[in-house]
């Protein structure tokens, strides 16, 4: 599995694991070559900031977002509404390789 597919899997897994209610994956390609992968969930609370990669490799859990942050060009979250429900959108971006 390529690392970008792992990013998508990690973001959706976190949305399902840490919140109650619906979750959705969104993938967008923006010229001139930026891929944005994100997950929306119904949890209004901000995600825990990712650990440093060194600390995450020693941890029992919480490694996924640290890996996403370490390998992507940008990682962010923002409050987000979908179908009338408030939650958050956690996303990362990477340039074309």
Phi, psi and omega in degrees: 000133180288158185297330179290325175293325176295322177301312181299315180297319180294315181297317179290319179300318177296318179299319181286319184289320191258000180224163174255144177104193186288161175214155181212148176259141176226129178235129182224134176256122181241122176300144012265033175130038177248129177256125176247126178241127181213162178230132174261141172218168185275359179281121183281346182285145177296151176290155173295136178300141179298146174289166171294156182299318180299315180292322182294325181294337178268346185278157177281331176215175180085011181282332188301307181293329176296321178291318177300311181298319182291326186263341181268165179281334184205140177224131181208174171215160177204150173299148187204141175250141177217126179052039178082000180251136178272147178194220178216161177236119179252128188215162174221159179230150175213142175283163179297137180258000000 
